Amino acid sequence: MPAIHPTMKDTKTTTASPATNAAAASTKTTKKKKKHIFKKKIPQKGDPDYLSPTQLRNRRKRNAKKKGNQQPPQQQESSANTAANNNNNKSNEDEELKDPSMKYITYPTKTPIVRTATKYIEALLQSSNSNNTFHVYIGPLYHWRTVSKLAVRPDATDKNKVAIGLFAENSHSLLPVPKCKAHHPSINKVVEVVTNACHELNVIPYESNTADNESKSEEEMGQLRYIGVNVDRSSGGAQVTLVWNGKSGEEDEQLEKLVANILNEMVLCKAEAGEEPPMKRQRRRGRRGDIKEESQSKDNVKKPVSSNGSNNDSNKVRLHSLWINYNSSWKHSNRIFEYDESCWRHVAGSTSITEYLRFPTTKSEGQKGVANPTPPSYPVPLYFPPTVFRQANLDSFTNIVGRIRERVLQMDEKPFCVELYGGVGTIALNLSDAVSHIVSSDENPNNLKCFQDSVKQLPAEIQPLLDYKQKNAADMVTSESDLFQKCDLLVLDPPRKGLEDEVVDYLCKGHCSSIKLLVYVSCGFQAFQRDCDALLASGRWRVEFAEGHVLFPGSDAVETLAFFVPK
């Protein structure tokens, strides 16, 4: 930089020549330019002005805080509201942490059991030289549960009041969950209605078996034991079951008052045929590609319509039906329902919820990677009274049925299918057009009528292809040898405990040479691992494909679907 004459230091008193002024102006321009270039340069590590990402973030926070303090009153009020909302969100998060069903909601696909399943099955697929990898799918995190059985116990703060909720893990300590985020909103509303009715009528909650009440008789243990709530996905109507500590046929004034109160506080749905059959919906709305996204939503619920048209009923909870289950079993029993037909009383509403599985019709409609099978050309109704098993997350279970259907459609010929642990036929009925014949089975005597009612709604040419046997799985493999000699496709959907020993022995000892595809749907991974090890150790089977489905987001559980083929 050129030297500056001493007289130029005091610009107020010294007059410089035009040439000197020009030089000074040029120098100032150069300085400004250099300074401007220096500002654009980003400080690097080691530079005196360098700030780490954390320091930069803290500086932004400090500046934002200063700005906030200078806000006009209206903006400050808005900020206060935001802070209040954040506090409410924190309260909701705390509530989630207390809810045992939401323990793993932050990372639902990284629970201990999902990690174990992934490690185990990926090793199996590699050892069998399969090109498939193990994927785990998950649907919505909230409001997916449409089936819930909730315990009724004394409130911790007031023993004379009821509390409705879930038991804490490995205990009989009740945790009330009045606003459970996993529950369909109708379930939470039913909990509120029943709780208020019990308090108003002084209904005595059932007491858990403890040392304090060991000497009490069953009658002294309380009145209301549990409530069961199933939700009709199309209308949001709740199928409510009150599990009463008493015997069928005995008059109970308190129970009748509770029933009357609930019927008064809820609006009974009109008799409906259930959710509209998917095929009809598609025809009415035009070509498959033109279906609006809103109409495809599984959570799309009809607006409440009261049975009598009264505006006062529009805000009430919709009641699909009301049932009483009389359960006077031993106080040490953990059984929620008594399934004997004489223990059930239908009070009001339809006898069954009618559901339809809606398979994704395009890849963009379903989750990425889930099955996209060709659906049956006719609607398949499924009937669910409270006396039978129903999947709590039917939306996500549809993806499992879809994958099975997709694989069966790839078989060279239509197979003869046998299904064990079939329930009402949720899987079998949705394979009815893809097989030459189906024999489904289950030990629950209430399933048979549901299956038969569904078959009556299918096309006339399909009906003769579908049969049902009221037998448990062990009896099926030991007494129905003729069926299994014709069986090409065997579908297994056992409870959490897995397959009976008789079934595993049958599959491992060479009595099933005709089976070309074995489908195993498991809701208990430890049982699946045990059964899978036995099948593979027999040397007769290999794993062709497997995938996982998180049907209960927040819980440490995974539903495993596996296809086994003969070696």
Disulfide bonds with the S-S distance in Angstrom:
none
